[in-house]
Amino acid sequence: MSISAKTLDTNEYFYGHKACAGCGGSLAVRAALKVLGERTVAVLPAGCMSAVGFNFPQLCFANNAIISMFAGTASMLTGVEAGLRRRGITDFHAVGFAGDGGTADIGIQALSGAIDRGDDILYICYDNEAYMNTGIQKSGLTPYGARTTTTPAGEHIHGNLRPKKNMFEIVAAHGIPYAATATVGYLPDFLAKVEKASKIKGPKYIHVIAPCPTGWGIPVSDTVEAAKEIADCGLWYLAEYENGSFRLNRDPKEFTSAEDYLRRQSRFRHLTDEDIRVIIESRDKKWEYIRKNWKQ
């Protein structure tokens, strides 16, 4: 049965946490666990979700959950999956929830190895586009132009000078059975992809945009709207990789204003018109490639 508001599990598996108001990461974790259910073991590295979910004497997970080393989300998932299978337990999901830094930077080696081994795991990257838990430092998934504490905006340098690392296509290049992009702004799409991944054997990867109001500089009430707008203006896309091919899930025939999206966030307010032109040109070039080469 397909996941919908009527069929979604009414039980809560991630609650009472200490996340900031409007936290997109906590929404992604909560929603994914409601799809996967109680027979799920969650692995979380150092990061926002482990910081807010494991506060002695409170554990904010109703299912089994454990903190891994910062670099070891995927390798610990390997051990969880192998250990339970060795004990004859088969009705479970092993899922990892790691941030953008713990995925694209510190954890990429372990993730690559788990995919190469063919481990039956689900890896979910909740991407808030910086190391938010430790003070908003640049990660490999911080977008071009964003101001962070390690890429400040000044007279000569306008924030981050590097493009956002393309983790979805990097993972797909491994020949993984299933990979997808999502955003908490389009939650039904994310839930459907988690459900689909849960039924596929082998390694699976979902990359979900999960805004951080603190790091993005937006009101706490705007999390879902910002996560929706990033897809609507074309700076993020909803897609899947399966059976060796890419498929675009949503193709906005006309983008909303990328400039408005950027200007509404304090991390981008220093950008010049030229900076924004560069961002839009990069977006258009990417979409030209996607529309030409990916299925729809």
MIKOL-554045 format. One record per residue: residue in three letters; z, x, y of N, C-alpha, C in turn; residue number from 1. Coordinates in steps of 0.02 Angstrom, whole numbers, padded with zeros to 5 digits. Layout:
<rs>
ala,Z,X,Y,Z,X,Y,Z,X,Y,NUM
...
</rs>
This chain:
<rs>
met,00000,00042,-00060,00000,00000,00000,00000,00044,00062,1
ser,-00045,00029,00108,-00050,00069,00169,00011,00059,00214,2
ile,00030,00112,00247,00087,00109,00292,00069,00070,00355,3
ser,00113,00025,00374,00106,-00012,00437,00176,-00029,00461,4
ala,00180,-00061,00519,00246,-00081,00545,00282,-00128,00497,5
lys,00243,-00166,00458,00273,-00214,00411,00295,-00181,00346,6
thr,00262,-00127,00327,00278,-00095,00263,00319,-00031,00270,7
leu,00329,-00007,00330,00366,00055,00340,00438,00047,00319,8
asp,00464,00097,00285,00533,00097,00261,00582,00082,00318,9
thr,00626,00034,00308,00675,00018,00360,00736,00064,00359,10
asn,00743,00104,00306,00797,00153,00303,00783,00210,00352,11
glu,00837,00240,00376,00831,00297,00421,00854,00360,00384,12
tyr,00813,00412,00386,00829,00474,00352,00843,00531,00400,13
phe,00833,00518,00465,00848,00569,00516,00875,00532,00577,14
tyr,00940,00535,00586,00971,00495,00638,01036,00530,00662,15
gly,01059,00511,00721,01120,00540,00747,01113,00612,00768,16
his,01052,00635,00778,01040,00705,00795,01056,00716,00869,17
lys,01054,00779,00889,01073,00797,00957,01013,00818,01000,18
ala,00954,00794,00982,00894,00812,01020,00897,00785,01091,19
cys,00861,00818,01135,00856,00795,01204,00825,00726,01206,20
ala,00839,00688,01258,00807,00624,01267,00732,00633,01271,21
gly,00696,00589,01237,00623,00592,01238,00592,00645,01194,22
cys,00629,00675,01148,00605,00730,01106,00549,00707,01059,23
gly,00490,00734,01067,00434,00717,01024,00442,00743,00953,24
gly,00474,00801,00946,00485,00830,00880,00528,00786,00836,25
ser,00582,00759,00864,00626,00716,00825,00591,00652,00804,26
leu,00547,00627,00847,00507,00568,00829,00461,00583,00770,27
ala,00430,00641,00771,00385,00660,00716,00423,00667,00650,28
val,00481,00699,00652,00521,00707,00591,00545,00640,00564,29
arg,00571,00599,00609,00596,00533,00588,00541,00491,00556,30
ala,00483,00489,00588,00427,00449,00563,00402,00475,00496,31
ala,00394,00540,00490,00369,00569,00427,00416,00555,00369,32
leu,00481,00561,00380,00528,00550,00326,00531,00476,00305,33
lys,00517,00431,00351,00515,00360,00333,00455,00345,00288,34
val,00403,00386,00293,00346,00380,00248,00361,00412,00180,35
leu,00391,00471,00182,00402,00509,00120,00460,00482,00079,36
gly,00512,00455,00112,00567,00423,00077,00623,00469,00055,37
glu,00671,00440,00021,00733,00476,00005,00724,00531,-00047,38
arg,00672,00527,-00089,00660,00580,-00139,00621,00637,-00107,39
thr,00647,00661,-00052,00615,00713,-00013,00664,00769,00003,40
val,00643,00829,-00006,00683,00887,00015,00649,00918,00076,41
ala,00685,00921,00131,00657,00947,00193,00682,01018,00206,42
val,00636,01061,00226,00652,01130,00245,00636,01139,00319,43
leu,00684,01164,00357,00674,01172,00429,00697,01242,00448,44
pro,00654,01280,00482,00674,01347,00504,00715,01344,00568,45
ala,00734,01402,00592,00766,01405,00658,00719,01372,00708,46
gly,00746,01329,00749,00704,01293,00797,00739,01231,00820,47
cys,00704,01190,00858,00735,01131,00887,00765,01085,00834,48
met,00728,01070,00781,00751,01019,00734,00809,01043,00691,49
ser,00812,01107,00676,00871,01132,00640,00931,01136,00687,50
ala,00918,01151,00750,00973,01155,00799,01004,01088,00812,51
val,00963,01035,00813,00990,00969,00829,01009,00928,00768,52
gly,00986,00950,00708,00998,00911,00648,01054,00935,00604,53
phe,01078,00997,00615,01131,01025,00574,01189,01046,00620,54
asn,01230,00999,00639,01287,01013,00682,01351,00998,00645,55
phe,01384,01051,00621,01446,01041,00582,01497,01001,00623,56
pro,01529,00951,00593,01525,00930,00522,01473,00876,00509,57
gln,01425,00867,00553,01376,00815,00545,01310,00843,00519,58
leu,01282,00810,00468,01214,00824,00446,01173,00762,00461,59
cys,01120,00770,00498,01083,00712,00523,01026,00690,00476,60
phe,01026,00717,00415,00976,00698,00366,01008,00658,00310,61
ala,00979,00601,00294,01004,00561,00238,00978,00587,00171,62
asn,00923,00624,00173,00896,00656,00113,00919,00730,00112,63
asn,00902,00765,00060,00919,00836,00056,00880,00875,00108,64
ala,00914,00920,00142,00882,00961,00194,00916,01029,00197,65
ile,00878,01081,00214,00906,01148,00216,00871,01188,00271,66
ile,00909,01233,00302,00880,01277,00353,00854,01341,00320,67
ser,00794,01361,00339,00765,01423,00313,00768,01476,00367,68
met,00751,01537,00347,00740,01590,00396,00682,01569,00442,69
phe,00681,01597,00502,00629,01577,00550,00559,01585,00520,70
ala,00548,01640,00485,00481,01654,00458,00470,01623,00389,71
gly,00521,01591,00361,00518,01574,00290,00511,01501,00271,72
thr,00486,01459,00316,00479,01388,00299,00438,01378,00235,73
ala,00378,01406,00234,00333,01395,00178,00357,01429,00115,74
ser,00387,01488,00121,00411,01523,00061,00470,01487,00030,75
met,00514,01458,00072,00569,01419,00045,00544,01354,00014,76
leu,00493,01324,00043,00462,01265,00012,00436,01283,-00058,77
thr,00408,01342,-00065,00385,01365,-00130,00442,01364,-00181,78
gly,00500,01391,-00160,00558,01394,-00205,00585,01325,-00222,79
val,00588,01281,-00172,00612,01213,-00183,00568,01177,-00233,80
glu,00502,01180,-00221,00455,01146,-00265,00457,01174,-00336,81
ala,00457,01240,-00342,00458,01271,-00408,00523,01257,-00445,82
gly,00579,01260,-00409,00644,01249,-00440,00652,01178,-00467,83
leu,00633,01129,-00428,00639,01060,-00450,00591,01046,-00508,84
arg,00531,01072,-00503,00483,01062,-00558,00508,01094,-00622,85
arg,00539,01154,-00616,00565,01188,-00675,00621,01148,-00709,86
arg,00657,01109,-00669,00710,01067,-00696,00683,01001,-00723,87
gly,00619,00991,-00722,00589,00931,-00749,00587,00873,-00700,88
ile,00601,00887,-00637,00600,00834,-00586,00530,00832,-00555,89
thr,00501,00774,-00556,00432,00768,-00532,00424,00718,-00474,90
asp,00471,00672,-00467,00464,00619,-00416,00497,00640,-00351,91
phe,00467,00690,-00318,00496,00714,-00255,00440,00741,-00210,92
his,00457,00749,-00147,00413,00782,-00100,00450,00841,-00070,93
ala,00417,00898,-00064,00445,00956,-00029,00407,00962,00037,94
val,00443,00952,00092,00411,00951,00158,00445,01000,00205,95
gly,00405,01035,00243,00432,01079,00294,00416,01053,00363,96
phe,00464,01059,00409,00453,01040,00479,00466,01102,00522,97
ala,00414,01131,00549,00422,01192,00589,00386,01183,00656,98
gly,00413,01214,00707,00383,01210,00773,00322,01255,00779,99
asp,00293,01256,00838,00231,01294,00848,00242,01369,00841,100
gly,00297,01395,00868,00310,01466,00860,00325,01485,00788,101
gly,00365,01443,00754,00382,01455,00685,00324,01446,00637,102
thr,00269,01419,00662,00209,01408,00621,00154,01457,00638,103
ala,00133,01457,00701,00074,01496,00721,00089,01570,00731,104
asp,00153,01587,00741,00172,01657,00753,00214,01683,00696,105
ile,00277,01666,00697,00326,01696,00651,00314,01675,00578,106
gly,00291,01613,00567,00285,01588,00499,00216,01588,00469,107
ile,00167,01615,00504,00098,01608,00480,00085,01646,00415,108
gln,00119,01702,00405,00108,01740,00343,00132,01701,00282,109
ala,00193,01672,00286,00219,01634,00230,00178,01572,00217,110
leu,00154,01539,00270,00112,01481,00262,00046,01499,00228,111
ser,00016,01554,00249,-00046,01577,00218,-00036,01591,00144,112
gly,00020,01622,00127,00034,01638,00057,00044,01576,00015,113
ala,00079,01526,00042,00091,01464,00004,00026,01427,-00010,114
ile,-00019,01428,00040,-00084,01396,00030,-00123,01433,-00023,115
asp,-00121,01500,-00019,-00157,01541,-00067,-00133,01530,-00138,116
arg,-00067,01519,-00146,-00039,01507,-00212,-00053,01437,-00238,117
gly,-00070,01392,-00194,-00083,01323,-00214,-00020,01283,-00225,118
asp,00034,01301,-00191,00097,01266,-00199,00091,01192,-00178,119
asp,00124,01149,-00216,00122,01077,-00202,00174,01059,-00149,120
ile,00157,01073,-00086,00202,01064,-00030,00166,01031,00028,121
leu,00205,01001,00072,00177,00974,00135,00210,01011,00193,122
tyr,00170,01041,00235,00194,01079,00293,00174,01041,00356,123
ile,00223,01021,00396,00209,00985,00458,00232,01028,00517,124
cys,00184,01044,00560,00199,01081,00621,00206,01031,00678,125
tyr,00266,01026,00706,00275,00984,00766,00265,01031,00826,126
asp,00212,01019,00861,00187,01066,00912,00207,01041,00982,127
asn,00256,01075,01012,00273,01060,01082,00250,01116,01128,128
glu,00210,01160,01101,00171,01209,01139,00212,01264,01174,129
ala,00271,01280,01148,00310,01338,01171,00372,01343,01128,130
tyr,00407,01398,01134,00472,01406,01100,00524,01370,01143,131
met,00530,01305,01133,00573,01264,01176,00647,01275,01162,132
asn,00665,01286,01099,00735,01292,01081,00770,01352,01112,133
thr,00732,01404,01126,00762,01466,01151,00748,01479,01225,134
gly,00720,01429,01260,00713,01438,01331,00643,01433,01359,135
ile,00597,01402,01320,00529,01388,01343,00488,01453,01353,136
gln,00484,01492,01299,00442,01551,01300,00373,01535,01270,137
lys,00323,01573,01289,00255,01563,01263,00252,01573,01187,138
ser,00215,01530,01154,00199,01539,01083,00124,01546,01076,139
gly,00100,01557,01015,00029,01560,01003,-00006,01494,01014,140
leu,00032,01440,01020,00004,01374,01031,00015,01349,01102,141
thr,00038,01392,01146,00043,01373,01217,-00028,01371,01247,142
pro,-00046,01318,01281,-00114,01313,01307,-00126,01357,01368,143
tyr,-00189,01371,01380,-00209,01411,01437,-00182,01380,01502,144
gly,-00153,01422,01544,-00130,01401,01610,-00058,01376,01612,145
ala,-00027,01363,01555,00041,01335,01555,00091,01386,01580,146
arg,00137,01363,01621,00192,01406,01644,00249,01403,01593,147
thr,00271,01461,01571,00331,01466,01529,00374,01522,01559,148
thr,00432,01534,01530,00476,01586,01556,00447,01656,01544,149
thr,00402,01662,01496,00370,01727,01483,00298,01730,01508,150
thr,00273,01675,01533,00207,01674,01567,00216,01637,01633,151
pro,00252,01666,01679,00265,01632,01743,00202,01625,01785,152
ala,00204,01579,01831,00148,01568,01876,00163,01601,01943,153
gly,00120,01647,01963,00128,01681,02026,00064,01682,02066,154
glu,00062,01725,02116,00005,01728,02161,-00058,01752,02125,155
his,-00049,01798,02078,-00107,01829,02046,-00119,01805,01974,156
ile,-00067,01784,01939,-00073,01761,01870,-00049,01689,01867,157
his,-00092,01645,01844,-00076,01574,01843,-00054,01551,01774,158
gly,00005,01573,01753,00031,01552,01688,-00001,01589,01630,159
asn,-00002,01557,01572,-00028,01587,01511,-00103,01603,01517,160
leu,-00121,01663,01499,-00191,01685,01505,-00230,01677,01440,161
arg,-00197,01658,01386,-00229,01655,01321,-00243,01582,01301,162
pro,-00297,01571,01263,-00310,01503,01238,-00262,01486,01181,163
lys,-00255,01423,01169,-00212,01398,01115,-00242,01417,01047,164
lys,-00203,01446,01004,-00226,01466,00937,-00246,01404,00897,165
asn,-00301,01408,00862,-00327,01350,00826,-00300,01348,00754,166
met,-00237,01326,00747,-00205,01328,00682,-00238,01282,00632,167
phe,-00262,01224,00654,-00294,01177,00607,-00353,01210,00572,168
glu,-00396,01243,00610,-00454,01275,00579,-00436,01339,00543,169
ile,-00384,01373,00564,-00359,01432,00528,-00335,01411,00459,170
val,-00297,01357,00456,-00273,01332,00391,-00331,01308,00348,171
ala,-00378,01272,00379,-00436,01247,00342,-00477,01304,00312,172
ala,-00479,01361,00347,-00517,01419,00322,-00490,01445,00256,173
his,-00429,01425,00238,-00401,01445,00173,-00430,01403,00116,174
gly,-00468,01351,00132,-00491,01306,00080,-00436,01260,00054,175
ile,-00390,01242,00098,-00333,01200,00080,-00358,01131,00059,176
pro,-00324,01098,00011,-00346,01031,-00010,-00347,00980,00047,177
tyr,-00298,00984,00092,-00296,00934,00146,-00261,00963,00207,178
ala,-00292,00952,00265,-00261,00970,00329,-00281,00917,00379,179
ala,-00238,00906,00428,-00253,00854,00478,-00218,00871,00544,180
thr,-00246,00843,00597,-00213,00845,00662,-00190,00774,00679,181
ala,-00138,00770,00721,-00110,00705,00740,-00074,00713,00806,182
thr,-00047,00659,00830,-00004,00659,00889,00043,00600,00884,183
val,00104,00609,00909,00151,00553,00908,00130,00498,00956,184
gly,00078,00511,00997,00052,00460,01041,00011,00408,01003,185
tyr,-00016,00427,00945,-00051,00381,00901,-00015,00382,00834,186
leu,00043,00350,00833,00088,00354,00775,00058,00324,00711,187
pro,00022,00268,00713,-00008,00242,00651,-00053,00293,00617,188
asp,-00092,00331,00656,-00135,00383,00629,-00094,00437,00595,189
phe,-00040,00458,00627,00004,00510,00598,00036,00485,00533,190
leu,00061,00424,00534,00093,00396,00474,00044,00392,00416,191
ala,-00018,00371,00431,-00069,00365,00378,-00085,00433,00349,192
lys,-00085,00485,00390,-00101,00552,00366,-00044,00581,00324,193
val,00018,00566,00343,00074,00588,00302,00072,00553,00234,194
glu,00057,00488,00235,00052,00450,00173,-00003,00479,00129,195
lys,-00060,00492,00158,-00117,00520,00120,-00099,00588,00091,196
ala,-00069,00630,00132,-00050,00697,00108,00000,00693,00051,197
ser,00044,00644,00052,00096,00638,00001,00067,00623,-00068,198
lys,00005,00601,-00070,-00026,00582,-00134,-00075,00635,-00159,199
ile,-00081,00690,-00123,-00127,00744,-00141,-00088,00802,-00171,200
lys,-00111,00827,-00227,-00079,00885,-00258,-00101,00950,-00224,201
gly,-00055,00997,-00221,-00070,01061,-00190,-00043,01063,-00119,202
pro,-00059,01117,-00083,-00034,01125,-00014,-00069,01078,00035,203
lys,-00030,01049,00080,-00056,01005,00133,-00026,01027,00199,204
tyr,-00065,01017,00253,-00042,01038,00319,-00059,00984,00370,205
ile,-00010,00965,00411,-00022,00918,00465,00005,00948,00530,206
his,-00036,00947,00580,-00019,00977,00645,-00014,00920,00696,207
val,00048,00905,00717,00059,00847,00759,00085,00868,00828,208
ile,00051,00844,00880,00074,00856,00949,00137,00816,00962,209
ala,00189,00850,00986,00254,00819,00996,00283,00844,01062,210
pro,00268,00810,01117,00288,00835,01184,00363,00847,01191,211
cys,00379,00897,01232,00448,00913,01250,00455,00900,01325,212
pro,00489,00846,01345,00495,00831,01416,00525,00889,01456,213
thr,00572,00925,01427,00603,00981,01462,00553,01036,01476,214
gly,00515,01056,01426,00467,01110,01433,00403,01090,01468,215
trp,00384,01027,01461,00322,01004,01491,00332,00982,01564,216
gly,00394,00965,01580,00407,00943,01648,00383,00872,01660,217
ile,00401,00827,01615,00384,00757,01621,00447,00715,01613,218
pro,00447,00653,01638,00505,00609,01627,00515,00596,01553,219
val,00577,00587,01532,00592,00576,01461,00560,00512,01435,220
ser,00543,00467,01479,00512,00404,01458,00437,00411,01447,221
asp,00409,00469,01463,00336,00478,01459,00311,00516,01398,222
thr,00356,00529,01350,00337,00569,01292,00277,00540,01255,223
val,00281,00477,01235,00228,00446,01196,00164,00441,01237,224
glu,00170,00424,01301,00111,00419,01344,00076,00486,01351,225
ala,00115,00540,01360,00085,00606,01366,00052,00627,01301,226
ala,00083,00609,01244,00055,00625,01179,-00008,00586,01165,227
lys,-00014,00527,01194,-00075,00487,01189,-00129,00514,01236,228
glu,-00108,00532,01296,-00156,00554,01346,-00190,00619,01328,229
ile,-00155,00664,01294,-00185,00727,01276,-00246,00718,01230,230
ala,-00243,00665,01188,-00300,00648,01146,-00353,00610,01185,231
asp,-00332,00567,01229,-00379,00526,01268,-00421,00569,01316,232
cys,-00391,00622,01343,-00428,00664,01391,-00466,00721,01356,233
gly,-00461,00725,01290,-00500,00772,01252,-00471,00842,01244,234
leu,-00409,00852,01267,-00378,00917,01258,-00345,00924,01189,235
trp,-00349,00872,01149,-00328,00873,01079,-00374,00826,01042,236
tyr,-00383,00836,00978,-00425,00792,00939,-00390,00771,00875,237
leu,-00408,00713,00850,-00381,00688,00787,-00433,00697,00733,238
ala,-00416,00737,00683,-00466,00756,00633,-00433,00771,00566,239
glu,-00474,00777,00514,-00451,00795,00447,-00498,00846,00417,240
tyr,-00471,00886,00372,-00511,00932,00331,-00495,00916,00258,241
glu,-00547,00900,00221,-00537,00881,00151,-00602,00893,00113,242
asn,-00595,00917,00051,-00654,00930,00009,-00704,00976,00043,243
gly,-00678,01024,00080,-00721,01074,00110,-00758,01054,00173,244
ser,-00741,00997,00202,-00776,00976,00263,-00728,00946,00314,245
phe,-00748,00949,00376,-00709,00921,00431,-00733,00851,00447,246
arg,-00686,00808,00467,-00703,00741,00488,-00664,00723,00551,247
leu,-00699,00702,00602,-00668,00679,00664,-00646,00607,00656,248
asn,-00582,00593,00668,-00556,00525,00659,-00565,00481,00720,249
arg,-00569,00512,00778,-00574,00473,00839,-00616,00511,00890,250
asp,-00667,00476,00916,-00712,00508,00964,-00714,00467,01028,251
pro,-00674,00486,01078,-00675,00450,01141,-00744,00456,01174,252
lys,-00777,00401,01184,-00844,00403,01213,-00842,00427,01285,253
glu,-00786,00414,01317,-00776,00437,01385,-00705,00461,01393,254
phe,-00695,00524,01410,-00628,00552,01417,-00594,00525,01480,255
thr,-00528,00516,01474,-00489,00503,01534,-00483,00570,01573,256
ser,-00454,00569,01631,-00452,00628,01674,-00405,00682,01646,257
ala,-00435,00739,01629,-00394,00795,01607,-00353,00822,01666,258
glu,-00382,00819,01725,-00345,00843,01784,-00282,00801,01795,259
asp,-00287,00736,01788,-00227,00694,01797,-00175,00710,01744,260
tyr,-00198,00721,01682,-00151,00739,01628,-00114,00803,01646,261
leu,-00150,00853,01670,-00120,00918,01687,-00074,00913,01747,262
arg,-00096,00879,01799,-00058,00875,01862,00009,00839,01853,263
arg,00013,00795,01804,00075,00757,01794,00130,00798,01762,264
gln,00114,00859,01740,00164,00902,01707,00180,00962,01752,265
ser,00245,00975,01761,00263,01030,01806,00240,01097,01780,266
arg,00230,01104,01715,00208,01169,01688,00136,01185,01708,267
phe,00099,01135,01734,00029,01145,01754,00018,01135,01829,268
arg,00068,01118,01867,00057,01098,01936,00034,01155,01981,269
his,00041,01216,01960,00019,01274,01998,-00055,01287,01991,270
leu,-00089,01253,01945,-00158,01268,01930,-00203,01253,01990,271
thr,-00251,01297,02000,-00300,01286,02053,-00357,01242,02027,272
asp,-00400,01221,02071,-00458,01182,02050,-00502,01223,02003,273
glu,-00506,01288,02015,-00545,01332,01971,-00514,01336,01902,274
asp,-00447,01341,01899,-00413,01342,01834,-00430,01279,01794,275
ile,-00426,01223,01827,-00440,01159,01793,-00513,01155,01771,276
arg,-00558,01181,01811,-00628,01183,01792,-00638,01223,01728,277
val,-00604,01280,01723,-00609,01321,01663,-00583,01283,01601,278
ile,-00528,01247,01609,-00499,01208,01554,-00548,01153,01532,279
ile,-00576,01118,01579,-00623,01064,01563,-00686,01091,01531,280
glu,-00711,01146,01554,-00771,01176,01524,-00757,01197,01452,281
ser,-00698,01225,01440,-00680,01244,01372,-00675,01182,01328,282
arg,-00646,01128,01354,-00641,01065,01316,-00711,01040,01298,283
asp,-00755,01039,01346,-00822,01012,01334,-00861,01053,01283,284
lys,-00852,01119,01285,-00885,01163,01237,-00859,01149,01166,285
lys,-00794,01139,01160,-00765,01125,01095,-00790,01058,01067,286
trp,-00792,01008,01109,-00814,00942,01086,-00888,00941,01070,287
glu,-00928,00981,01104,-00998,00986,01087,-01006,01013,01016,288
tyr,-00966,01063,00999,-00967,01091,00932,-00944,01040,00880,289
ile,-00888,01006,00894,-00860,00958,00847,-00911,00902,00832,290
arg,-00939,00874,00884,-00984,00818,00875,-01048,00838,00838,291
lys,-01066,00900,00845,-01127,00925,00812,-01115,00942,00739,292
asn,-01055,00966,00723,-01044,00994,00656,-00996,00956,00611,293
trp,-00956,00912,00638,-00907,00876,00597,-00930,00805,00583,294
lys,-00909,00779,00526,-00923,00709,00509,-00882,00663,00554,295
gln,-00906,00602,00560,-00869,00552,00599,-00864,00487,00559,296
</rs>
